[in-house]
Amino acid sequence: MDAFKAYMWVSIVALLAESAVALNIETVRVGDPGNAGQWSGESYGGYGPNRICGAVDYIYNIGKYEVTAGQYTEFLNAVAATDTYGLYNPEMWSNSLGCRIQRSGSAGHYTYSVAPEWANRPVNYVSWGDAVRFANWLHNGQPIGVQGPLTTEDGAYYLNGATSNADLIKISRQADWKWAVTSEDEWYKAAYYKGGSADAEYWDYPTGSNLSPGQDIHDLSGNNANYYTDNGVYPLDAPYYTTITGAFENSAGPYGTYDQGGNVWEWNEAVIIGLKRGIRGGSFYNYEVGLHESSRNSYFPASEIFNVGFRVSQIPEPGSVLLVMIGCLGLIRRSYRY
């Protein structure tokens, strides 16, 4: 009888998992593996220690947009009924600059909702630790359950309860990753690399341009972004400040990503100085220089700040990579024929 009950329980869980609607992270493909990197840092007009950035020797997918408040809300509802590792920050709701995610109920029975007009804007007040736990959840197939090895604590990263700066700085991506917070090189290549070959050069800005972006959300000619200027101009004023995904039309990066410049800073995996993790791309609250390819900025990985969010990377399924390779072979054959 006990065995039968166990079998029925496993069957019910499997059925619920199959019937659940999976969270969709829209991605774009970043090809041209084996590309050369380029120098970035304070000696090249920006901030941070000098480093060659952008060289990636594999094909990968990257989030077309920053992770949104709506997507993060689904994550919280899946794993944070008891929020063991503090994935929710009350500032998300209470602060006027928060992404308007609200928590209801008591520990063990927490539920989360997001104001509709913020659902497609980037999540903020998330630490680097929160971001990699989100990536683990994606890696593990978006399970529902307490925060533990099967949901948030193992997967692309082995966290085992790490929440402090000293512990989070030691965490690294595992070899069998499926989803991850972007590495600095993955982020940089998607933002600036011109693409088309392994010998292409880099744009200065993640809008596919060497000219400073404008701020006009209604300008359909492109090269616009959400950042701050000396005269106090924001593309969007209170209560929003951050823009809806893809709002700056025709301002995508070279591979089709949006808002890698401005909106919110985005965590990456780099260890920049001491106990600080990398952030890239600038924000609505910072000057244009943060958008430039030379700027390597950082925060403590346990920090949760109003102008910092994140983007994720995905390793393509083997079958999809094979299709890309077959397509490339076809192009080569046609080039020989003609």
Secondary structure, DSSP 4 states (H G I P E B T S, - for coil): -HHHHHHHHHHHHHHHHHHSPPPP--EEEE--TT---EEESGGGTSSSS-EEE----S-EEEESSPPBHHHHHHHHHHH-SS-TT----THHHHSTTS--EEEES-TTS-EEEE-GGGTTSB--S--HHHHHHHHHHHHTTS--SSSSTTTTSSSSB--TT--SHHHHTT--B-TT-SEEEPPHHHHHHHHHB--SSTT--B-SBTTTBSSPPB--TT-TTS-B-B---TT---SS-TTT-SPPTT-STT---TTS---SSBSSEEEEEEE-STT-EEEES--TTS-GGGGSTT--EEE-TT---TTEEE-EEEPPPHHHHHHHHHHHHHHHHHHHH-
